[in-house]
Amino acid sequence: MDGKRRLLVAEILKNSEAIFNIIKPHIPLECLSSDITIAQLRVMLIMYTDGPSKMSAIAGQLEVSLPSVTGIMDNLVKKNLATRETDESDRRVVICSLTADGEKLLGSLWTMGQGGMGKLLEGLGDEQLEKSAEVAGFLLDNIKKTSGLKPTEG
């Protein structure tokens, strides 16, 4: 990466961090009032991003023991936020996934983020919105390209 490019990337990251630091306190407390622990939230986020996951894979990603994940999953199942099923081809393998309630809870975090971003965009003029939409399109196309999708997919 050349010097000018490195400086531009650094400026974008700095501005992104500043935006995050300004909007992060605006997360409504009622969304965080659930009795979900940080460990449970971490497990839920893995299942939310990766889809149904093996218990061993979750433990590996979190770098914790399998019994630790088992305890966390016990509580998530009791709260109807996750389910556990054995793999039909190997009963020793346990597959964990979010329930509709779990998906809804994590989806609400995304919705809050969209609301905050929407408020940021309200003050922009038409030309600035067009440029912002173009930049968002560039970023989307790049992430699709780097993840092996065609720019028109997904």
ROSE-4610 file (N, C-alpha, C; in Angstrom, 1 decimal, always signed):
// ROSE-4610
residu = [M/M/M/D/D/D/G/G/G/K/K/K/R/R/R/R/R/R/L/L/L/L/L/L/V/V/V/A/A/A/E/E/E/I/I/I/L/L/L/K/K/K/N/N/N/S/S/S/E/E/E/A/A/A/I/I/I/F/F/F/N/N/N/I/I/I/I/I/I/K/K/K/P/P/P/H/H/H/I/I/I/P/P/P/L/L/L/E/E/E/C/C/C/L/L/L/S/S/S/S/S/S/D/D/D/I/I/I/T/T/T/I/I/I/A/A/A/Q/Q/Q/L/L/L/R/R/R/V/V/V/M/M/M/L/L/L/I/I/I/M/M/M/Y/Y/Y/T/T/T/D/D/D/G/G/G/P/P/P/S/S/S/K/K/K/M/M/M/S/S/S/A/A/A/I/I/I/A/A/A/G/G/G/Q/Q/Q/L/L/L/E/E/E/V/V/V/S/S/S/L/L/L/P/P/P/S/S/S/V/V/V/T/T/T/G/G/G/I/I/I/M/M/M/D/D/D/N/N/N/L/L/L/V/V/V/K/K/K/K/K/K/N/N/N/L/L/L/A/A/A/T/T/T/R/R/R/E/E/E/T/T/T/D/D/D/E/E/E/S/S/S/D/D/D/R/R/R/R/R/R/V/V/V/V/V/V/I/I/I/C/C/C/S/S/S/L/L/L/T/T/T/A/A/A/D/D/D/G/G/G/E/E/E/K/K/K/L/L/L/L/L/L/G/G/G/S/S/S/L/L/L/W/W/W/T/T/T/M/M/M/G/G/G/Q/Q/Q/G/G/G/G/G/G/M/M/M/G/G/G/K/K/K/L/L/L/L/L/L/E/E/E/G/G/G/L/L/L/G/G/G/D/D/D/E/E/E/Q/Q/Q/L/L/L/E/E/E/K/K/K/S/S/S/A/A/A/E/E/E/V/V/V/A/A/A/G/G/G/F/F/F/L/L/L/L/L/L/D/D/D/N/N/N/I/I/I/K/K/K/K/K/K/T/T/T/S/S/S/G/G/G/L/L/L/K/K/K/P/P/P/T/T/T/E/E/E/G/G/G]
num = [1/1/1/2/2/2/3/3/3/4/4/4/5/5/5/6/6/6/7/7/7/8/8/8/9/9/9/10/10/10/11/11/11/12/12/12/13/13/13/14/14/14/15/15/15/16/16/16/17/17/17/18/18/18/19/19/19/20/20/20/21/21/21/22/22/22/23/23/23/24/24/24/25/25/25/26/26/26/27/27/27/28/28/28/29/29/29/30/30/30/31/31/31/32/32/32/33/33/33/34/34/34/35/35/35/36/36/36/37/37/37/38/38/38/39/39/39/40/40/40/41/41/41/42/42/42/43/43/43/44/44/44/45/45/45/46/46/46/47/47/47/48/48/48/49/49/49/50/50/50/51/51/51/52/52/52/53/53/53/54/54/54/55/55/55/56/56/56/57/57/57/58/58/58/59/59/59/60/60/60/61/61/61/62/62/62/63/63/63/64/64/64/65/65/65/66/66/66/67/67/67/68/68/68/69/69/69/70/70/70/71/71/71/72/72/72/73/73/73/74/74/74/75/75/75/76/76/76/77/77/77/78/78/78/79/79/79/80/80/80/81/81/81/82/82/82/83/83/83/84/84/84/85/85/85/86/86/86/87/87/87/88/88/88/89/89/89/90/90/90/91/91/91/92/92/92/93/93/93/94/94/94/95/95/95/96/96/96/97/97/97/98/98/98/99/99/99/100/100/100/101/101/101/102/102/102/103/103/103/104/104/104/105/105/105/106/106/106/107/107/107/108/108/108/109/109/109/110/110/110/111/111/111/112/112/112/113/113/113/114/114/114/115/115/115/116/116/116/117/117/117/118/118/118/119/119/119/120/120/120/121/121/121/122/122/122/123/123/123/124/124/124/125/125/125/126/126/126/127/127/127/128/128/128/129/129/129/130/130/130/131/131/131/132/132/132/133/133/133/134/134/134/135/135/135/136/136/136/137/137/137/138/138/138/139/139/139/140/140/140/141/141/141/142/142/142/143/143/143/144/144/144/145/145/145/146/146/146/147/147/147/148/148/148/149/149/149/150/150/150/151/151/151/152/152/152/153/153/153/154/154/154]
x = [+0.9/+0.0/+0.9/+0.7/+1.5/+1.1/+1.9/+1.8/+0.4/+0.0/-1.3/-2.4/-2.4/-3.5/-3.5/-2.4/-2.3/-2.9/-2.6/-3.2/-4.7/-5.2/-6.6/-7.3/-6.8/-7.4/-7.4/-6.3/-6.2/-7.2/-7.4/-8.4/-9.8/-10.1/-11.5/-11.7/-10.7/-10.8/-11.0/-10.2/-10.3/-11.7/-12.2/-13.6/-14.6/-14.5/-15.4/-15.4/-14.3/-14.2/-14.8/-14.6/-15.2/-16.7/-17.3/-18.7/-19.2/-18.6/-19.0/-19.0/-18.0/-17.9/-19.0/-19.4/-20.5/-21.9/-22.1/-23.5/-23.6/-22.5/-22.7/-23.5/-23.4/-24.2/-25.7/-26.1/-27.5/-28.2/-27.7/-28.3/-29.4/-30.7/-31.7/-31.5/-31.5/-31.2/-32.2/-33.5/-34.4/-34.0/-33.2/-32.7/-31.6/-31.0/-29.9/-30.3/-31.6/-32.1/-32.4/-32.2/-32.4/-31.4/-31.7/-30.8/-29.8/-29.4/-28.4/-27.0/-26.1/-24.8/-23.9/-22.8/-21.8/-21.4/-21.2/-20.8/-21.9/-23.2/-24.3/-24.4/-24.2/-24.3/-23.2/-22.0/-21.0/-21.3/-21.9/-22.3/-23.4/-24.4/-25.5/-24.9/-24.0/-23.4/-22.7/-22.1/-21.4/-22.5/-23.6/-24.7/-25.4/-25.5/-26.1/-25.3/-24.0/-23.2/-22.8/-22.6/-22.2/-23.3/-24.5/-25.6/-25.4/-26.2/-26.1/-24.7/-24.2/-22.8/-22.6/-21.5/-21.2/-20.8/-21.1/-20.6/-19.1/-18.4/-17.0/-16.4/-17.1/-16.7/-16.9/-18.0/-18.3/-17.2/-16.9/-15.9/-14.5/-14.2/-13.0/-12.9/-14.0/-14.0/-13.8/-14.4/-14.4/-13.1/-12.4/-11.2/-11.6/-12.7/-13.1/-13.3/-13.5/-13.7/-15.2/-15.3/-16.6/-17.6/-17.2/-18.2/-18.6/-17.8/-18.2/-19.3/-19.1/-20.1/-21.4/-21.3/-22.5/-23.3/-22.6/-23.4/-24.0/-23.4/-23.9/-25.1/-25.0/-26.1/-27.3/-27.0/-28.1/-29.0/-28.4/-29.1/-29.8/-29.2/-29.8/-31.1/-30.9/-32.1/-33.2/-32.9/-33.9/-34.7/-33.9/-34.5/-35.2/-35.2/-35.8/-35.1/-33.8/-33.1/-32.2/-32.0/-31.2/-31.8/-31.4/-31.8/-30.5/-30.6/-29.5/-30.1/-29.4/-29.8/-28.6/-28.8/-27.7/-27.6/-26.5/-26.3/-26.7/-27.6/-28.1/-27.0/-25.9/-24.9/-23.9/-23.9/-23.0/-23.6/-24.2/-24.9/-24.1/-22.7/-21.9/-21.7/-22.1/-21.9/-23.2/-23.1/-24.3/-24.3/-25.4/-25.5/-26.4/-25.9/-26.6/-27.1/-28.3/-28.8/-29.7/-29.9/-30.8/-32.3/-33.1/-34.5/-35.0/-36.3/-36.8/-36.7/-36.8/-36.6/-35.2/-34.3/-32.8/-32.5/-33.0/-32.8/-33.4/-34.6/-35.2/-34.4/-33.9/-33.1/-31.9/-31.1/-29.9/-30.3/-31.4/-31.8/-32.1/-32.6/-33.0/-31.7/-30.6/-29.3/-29.0/-29.2/-28.9/-29.8/-31.1/-32.1/-31.7/-31.2/-30.8/-29.7/-28.7/-27.6/-28.1/-29.1/-29.6/-30.3/-31.0/-31.7/-30.7/-29.6/-28.5/-27.9/-27.7/-27.1/-28.1/-29.4/-30.4/-30.4/-30.3/-30.2/-29.0/-27.9/-26.7/-26.9/-27.7/-27.9/-28.9/-29.8/-30.9/-30.4/-29.2/-28.7/-27.9/-27.8/-27.1/-27.9/-27.3/-28.0/-28.1/-28.8/-29.0/-27.7/-26.8/-25.5/-24.7/-24.7/-24.0/-24.6/-25.9/-26.6/-26.2/-26.2/-25.8/-24.4/-23.4/-22.1/-22.0/-22.8/-22.8/-23.3/-24.4/-24.9/-23.9/-23.1/-22.1/-21.0/-20.6/-19.5/-20.0/-21.3/-21.8/-21.9/-22.2/-22.2/-20.8/-19.8/-18.4/-18.0/-18.3/-18.0/-18.7/-20.0/-20.7/-20.1/-19.8/-19.2/-17.9/-17.1/-15.8/-15.9/-16.8/-17.0/-17.6/-18.4/-18.9/-17.8/-16.9/-15.8/-14.8/-14.5/-13.6/-14.1/-15.5/-16.1/-16.5/-16.2/-16.4/-17.8/-18.6/-19.9/-19.7/-20.7/-20.7/-21.3/-20.9/-21.5/-23.0/-23.7/-25.1/-25.8/-25.0/-25.6/-25.8/-26.7/-26.9/-27.4]
y = [-1.2/+0.0/+1.2/+2.2/+3.3/+4.4/+5.4/+6.4/+7.1/+7.6/+8.3/+7.4/+6.2/+5.2/+4.9/+4.7/+4.4/+5.5/+6.8/+8.0/+8.0/+7.8/+7.8/+6.7/+5.5/+4.5/+4.8/+5.4/+5.8/+6.9/+7.8/+8.9/+8.3/+7.4/+6.7/+6.0/+5.2/+4.5/+5.4/+6.5/+7.5/+8.1/+8.5/+9.1/+8.1/+6.8/+5.8/+5.6/+5.6/+5.4/+6.6/+7.8/+9.0/+8.9/+8.5/+8.3/+7.3/+6.2/+5.2/+5.7/+6.4/+7.0/+8.0/+8.7/+9.6/+9.0/+7.9/+7.3/+6.2/+5.6/+4.4/+4.6/+5.8/+6.0/+6.0/+6.1/+6.2/+4.9/+3.8/+2.6/+2.6/+2.4/+2.5/+1.4/+1.8/+0.9/-0.3/-0.1/-1.2/-2.3/-2.1/-3.2/-3.9/-3.3/-4.0/-4.5/-4.4/-4.8/-6.3/-7.0/-8.4/-9.0/-10.2/-10.9/-11.8/-11.3/-12.1/-11.6/-12.6/-12.3/-12.0/-11.4/-11.2/-12.5/-13.5/-14.8/-15.4/-15.3/-15.7/-14.9/-13.6/-12.8/-13.2/-13.5/-13.9/-15.2/-16.1/-17.4/-17.1/-16.3/-16.0/-15.3/-14.4/-13.7/-14.7/-15.7/-16.7/-17.4/-17.8/-18.5/-17.6/-16.3/-15.3/-15.1/-15.0/-14.8/-16.0/-17.2/-18.4/-19.3/-19.1/-20.0/-21.2/-22.2/-23.4/-23.8/-24.0/-24.3/-25.5/-26.2/-27.3/-26.7/-27.4/-26.9/-26.7/-27.7/-27.7/-26.5/-26.1/-24.9/-23.6/-23.5/-22.3/-22.2/-23.4/-23.4/-22.9/-23.4/-23.1/-21.6/-21.0/-19.6/-18.7/-19.1/-18.3/-18.7/-19.7/-20.2/-20.5/-21.2/-21.7/-23.2/-23.8/-25.3/-25.6/-26.9/-27.4/-27.3/-27.7/-27.6/-26.2/-25.2/-23.8/-23.5/-23.9/-23.6/-24.4/-25.6/-26.4/-25.6/-25.1/-24.3/-23.1/-22.4/-21.2/-21.6/-22.7/-23.1/-23.6/-24.2/-24.7/-23.5/-22.3/-21.1/-20.5/-20.5/-20.0/-20.8/-22.1/-23.0/-22.8/-22.6/-22.3/-21.0/-20.0/-18.7/-18.7/-19.9/-20.0/-19.1/-19.0/-18.1/-19.0/-20.3/-21.2/-22.6/-23.4/-24.9/-25.7/-26.9/-27.9/-29.1/-29.7/-30.9/-31.8/-33.1/-33.9/-34.1/-34.3/-34.5/-35.9/-36.0/-37.4/-38.3/-37.8/-38.7/-39.1/-38.3/-38.6/-38.0/-38.9/-38.4/-37.7/-37.9/-37.2/-35.7/-35.3/-33.9/-33.2/-32.1/-31.3/-30.0/-29.7/-28.5/-27.5/-26.3/-25.2/-24.2/-23.7/-22.6/-21.7/-20.5/-19.5/-19.9/-19.6/-19.7/-18.4/-18.4/-17.1/-16.0/-16.3/-15.2/-14.8/-15.7/-15.3/-14.4/-14.8/-14.1/-12.7/-12.6/-11.3/-10.4/-11.0/-10.2/-9.6/-10.4/-9.9/-9.0/-9.3/-8.5/-7.0/-6.9/-5.6/-4.8/-5.4/-4.7/-4.1/-4.8/-4.3/-3.2/-3.3/-2.3/-1.0/-1.1/+0.1/+0.8/+0.0/+0.6/+1.3/+0.6/+1.3/+2.6/+2.6/+3.8/+4.9/+4.6/+5.6/+6.1/+5.2/+5.6/+6.5/+6.1/+6.9/+8.3/+8.5/+9.9/+10.6/+9.9/+10.6/+11.1/+10.3/+10.7/+11.8/+12.0/+13.0/+14.4/+14.8/+16.1/+16.4/+15.3/+15.5/+16.0/+16.8/+17.3/+16.2/+16.5/+15.5/+15.0/+15.9/+15.6/+14.7/+15.1/+14.3/+12.9/+12.8/+11.5/+10.6/+11.2/+10.5/+10.0/+10.8/+10.3/+9.2/+9.4/+8.4/+7.1/+7.1/+5.9/+5.2/+6.1/+5.5/+4.9/+5.5/+4.9/+3.6/+3.6/+2.3/+1.2/+1.6/+0.6/+0.1/+1.0/+0.5/-0.5/-0.1/-1.0/-2.4/-2.3/-3.6/-4.4/-3.8/-4.5/-5.1/-4.4/-4.9/-6.1/-6.0/-7.1/-8.4/-8.1/-9.3/-9.9/-9.0/-9.5/-10.3/-9.8/-10.5/-11.7/-11.9/-13.1/-14.0/-13.7/-14.6/-14.5/-13.5/-13.2/-12.3/-12.4/-11.4/-10.1/-9.0/-7.7/-7.6/-8.4/-8.3/-9.3/-10.2/-11.2/-10.7/-11.4/-11.2/-9.9]
z = [+0.0/+0.0/+0.0/-0.9/-1.0/+0.1/+0.3/+1.3/+1.3/+0.1/+0.0/+0.4/-0.1/+0.1/+1.6/+2.2/+3.6/+4.5/+4.1/+4.8/+4.6/+3.4/+3.2/+4.0/+4.1/+4.8/+6.3/+6.8/+8.2/+8.5/+7.6/+7.8/+7.9/+7.0/+7.0/+8.3/+8.7/+10.0/+11.2/+11.2/+12.3/+12.3/+11.1/+11.1/+11.5/+11.1/+11.4/+12.9/+13.6/+15.0/+15.7/+15.2/+15.8/+15.7/+14.5/+14.4/+15.4/+15.5/+16.4/+17.9/+18.2/+19.6/+19.9/+18.9/+19.1/+19.2/+18.3/+18.3/+19.3/+19.8/+20.6/+21.9/+22.6/+23.8/+23.5/+22.3/+22.0/+21.8/+22.3/+22.3/+23.5/+23.1/+24.2/+25.2/+26.5/+27.6/+27.6/+27.2/+27.2/+26.3/+25.3/+24.5/+25.2/+26.2/+26.9/+28.2/+28.5/+29.9/+30.0/+28.9/+29.0/+30.0/+30.5/+31.4/+30.7/+29.6/+28.8/+29.3/+29.6/+30.0/+28.7/+28.9/+27.8/+27.2/+28.0/+27.4/+26.5/+27.0/+26.2/+24.9/+25.0/+23.8/+22.8/+23.3/+22.4/+21.7/+22.4/+21.7/+20.7/+21.1/+20.2/+18.9/+19.1/+17.9/+17.0/+17.5/+16.6/+15.8/+16.5/+15.8/+14.8/+15.1/+14.3/+13.0/+13.1/+12.0/+11.2/+11.9/+11.2/+10.9/+11.5/+11.4/+12.3/+12.2/+13.1/+13.2/+14.4/+14.7/+15.7/+15.5/+16.4/+17.7/+18.8/+20.1/+20.1/+19.6/+19.6/+18.8/+17.7/+16.9/+17.7/+18.4/+19.2/+20.3/+21.0/+22.0/+21.4/+20.3/+19.6/+19.3/+18.7/+18.4/+19.6/+20.7/+21.9/+22.8/+22.4/+23.1/+24.6/+24.7/+26.0/+26.0/+27.1/+27.1/+26.7/+26.2/+25.8/+26.9/+28.2/+29.3/+29.5/+29.3/+29.5/+28.5/+27.2/+26.2/+26.5/+27.0/+27.4/+28.4/+29.4/+30.5/+29.9/+29.0/+28.4/+27.6/+26.8/+25.9/+26.8/+27.9/+28.8/+29.1/+29.5/+29.9/+28.7/+27.5/+26.3/+25.9/+26.1/+25.7/+26.7/+28.0/+29.0/+28.7/+28.2/+27.8/+26.5/+25.8/+24.5/+23.4/+23.6/+22.6/+21.7/+22.1/+21.2/+21.4/+20.4/+20.5/+20.3/+20.7/+20.5/+19.9/+18.9/+18.3/+18.0/+18.0/+17.7/+16.2/+15.7/+14.2/+13.9/+12.9/+12.6/+12.1/+11.5/+11.1/+12.2/+13.3/+14.4/+15.7/+16.5/+17.6/+18.7/+18.6/+19.5/+19.2/+18.0/+17.5/+17.8/+18.5/+18.9/+18.1/+17.4/+16.6/+17.3/+17.5/+18.2/+17.2/+17.4/+16.5/+17.3/+16.8/+17.4/+17.2/+18.1/+17.9/+17.3/+16.9/+16.4/+17.4/+18.7/+19.7/+19.7/+19.6/+19.6/+18.4/+17.2/+16.0/+16.2/+16.8/+16.9/+17.9/+18.9/+19.9/+19.2/+18.5/+17.8/+16.6/+16.0/+14.9/+15.4/+16.6/+17.1/+17.3/+17.6/+17.7/+16.3/+15.3/+13.9/+13.6/+14.0/+13.7/+14.4/+15.6/+16.3/+15.6/+15.1/+14.3/+13.1/+12.4/+11.2/+11.5/+12.7/+13.1/+13.4/+14.0/+14.3/+13.0/+12.0/+10.7/+10.0/+10.1/+9.4/+9.9/+11.2/+11.8/+11.3/+11.1/+10.6/+9.2/+8.4/+7.0/+6.8/+7.8/+7.7/+7.4/+8.0/+7.8/+6.5/+5.7/+4.5/+3.4/+2.5/+1.3/+0.2/-0.8/-1.9/-2.5/-2.8/-3.4/-2.4/-1.2/-0.2/+0.0/-0.1/+0.0/-1.2/-2.4/-3.6/-3.4/-3.0/-2.8/-1.7/-0.6/+0.4/-0.1/-0.9/-1.5/-2.5/-3.2/-4.1/-3.3/-2.2/-1.3/-0.7/-0.2/+0.3/-0.7/-2.0/-3.1/-3.3/-3.3/-3.5/-2.4/-1.2/-0.1/-0.2/-0.5/-0.7/-1.8/-3.0/-4.1/-3.7/-2.9/-2.5/-1.5/-0.6/+0.3/-0.4/-1.4/-2.2/-3.0/-3.5/-4.3/-3.5/-2.3/-1.4/-0.8/-0.8/-0.2/-1.3/-2.6/-3.7/-4.3/-3.9/-4.5/-5.7/-6.6/-7.7/-7.2/-7.7/-7.2/-7.2/-8.1/-8.1/-7.2/-6.6/-5.7/-4.3/-3.6/-2.1/-1.8]
